[in-house]
Amino acid sequence: MNLNVDNELMKKIIVAIDGFSSCGKSTMARALAREVGYVYVDTGAMYRAVALYCYRKGWMSPDAMDEQQIAEQVGSIQLEFKLRDDGNADMYLNGENVETEIRTLEMSNGASRVSTLGAVRRELVRQQQLMGLKKGIVMDGRDIGTVVFPEAELKVFLTASAEVRAQRRMQELLAKGETVVYAEVLANVKERDDRDQNRSESPLRKAHDAKVIDNTDLTPDQQQDRLRELFLETVTSR
């Protein structure tokens, strides 16, 4: 399937993609945005950048987190996506490109931890909602369709088995040269699932009107085809 629909004739929409960690949300969202000429926002990168900032400041360690300092300072953290020549975007933290630094297992876990803090979530949700004022945006995360954009025209909830997600995550980290063990990655995936679903602030939930895609047994092409179908169904029915 292709997207040969006149973009000038289509009313722009908001596409909200939520789901569990390591489901491929960012890959799917980025590809769709590129195909349809929308802006892509990786909200996970925003939380990872906040976690990186907190580690650097000494407000977070593997065993502790200074919630008061983080809550007081999160409003002063400058987050920005800047486009590269290949059409993808890098995350900038206070003017510094931190795209490589935030893509580690440690920052993945750190993002899950800082995202439990109400002050952090409220500030980042505020920034994310500003990004979507003009629509024409594809955003992925944990609470996009339930909290950030509950009025989004297309909501997708992505899921897969924990074992398959851990395998995918491990291969991604190995490709970056990191030394990882499958059992540890699986434990991290399950820990994040529990934290994401049970936190008091904006827990991971499927919006009542979200379309579910379980990609446990889907190829990347198959899942992308399904997302394209949902997008076309939505924009052509408006």
Secondary structure by P-SEA (a helix, b strand, c coil): cccccccccccbbbbbbbbccccaaaaaaaaaaaaabbbbbcaaaaaaaaaaaaaaaccccccccaaaaaaaccccbbbbbbbccccbbbbbccccccccccccaaaaaaaaaaaacaaaaaaaaaaaaaaaccccbbbbcccccccccccccbbbbbbccaaaaaaaaaaaaaaabbbbbaaaaaaaaaaaaaaaaccccccccccccbbbbbcccccaaaaaaaaaaaaaaaaaac
